[in-house]
């Protein structure tokens, strides 16, 4: 499985500090190279940005899975993520 960051995902990722951006991308690379994506994610219900979410420290990433690929839609701090 591969992952892609959508245009909206790039915008929300760019709002985060550079050190956090690097940590998030490193974590995504690690997960997609070494393990099952669903071991690190939870199914979301009633959330407009994605079907799943992943926790990366105090930050969250939402994504959809289509045709064997993960599409990341939104990144953000946990206090603001679900608003």
SULKA-V186745 format. One record per residue. N is the residue number from 1. PSI is psi in radians with two decimals (none if undefined). Layout:
n = {N & N}
psi = {PSI & PSI}
//
This chain:
n = {1 & 2 & 3 & 4 & 5 & 6 & 7 & 8 & 9 & 10 & 11 & 12 & 13 & 14 & 15 & 16 & 17 & 18 & 19 & 20 & 21 & 22 & 23 & 24 & 25 & 26 & 27 & 28 & 29 & 30 & 31 & 32 & 33 & 34 & 35 & 36 & 37 & 38 & 39 & 40 & 41 & 42 & 43 & 44 & 45 & 46 & 47 & 48 & 49 & 50 & 51 & 52 & 53 & 54 & 55 & 56 & 57 & 58 & 59 & 60 & 61 & 62 & 63 & 64 & 65 & 66 & 67 & 68 & 69 & 70 & 71 & 72 & 73 & 74 & 75 & 76 & 77 & 78 & 79 & 80 & 81 & 82 & 83}
psi = {2.47 & 2.86 & 2.64 & 2.61 & 2.14 & 2.99 & -0.77 & -0.67 & -0.70 & -0.72 & -0.79 & -0.58 & -0.66 & -0.37 & -0.27 & 2.74 & 2.62 & -0.69 & -0.64 & -0.70 & -0.80 & -0.73 & -0.73 & -0.83 & -0.66 & -0.73 & -0.74 & -0.78 & -0.78 & -0.83 & -0.78 & -0.35 & -0.53 & -0.21 & -3.11 & 2.20 & -0.66 & -0.16 & -0.36 & 0.20 & 2.87 & 2.58 & 2.36 & 2.58 & 2.26 & 0.37 & 2.27 & -0.34 & 1.41 & 2.80 & -0.33 & 2.80 & 2.66 & 2.41 & 2.26 & 1.55 & -2.22 & 0.11 & 2.73 & 2.63 & 2.28 & 2.56 & 2.80 & 2.69 & 2.13 & 2.25 & 0.72 & 0.15 & 2.59 & 2.29 & 1.94 & 2.23 & -0.53 & 2.48 & 2.59 & 2.95 & 2.56 & -0.50 & -0.46 & -0.13 & -0.72 & 0.10 & none}
//
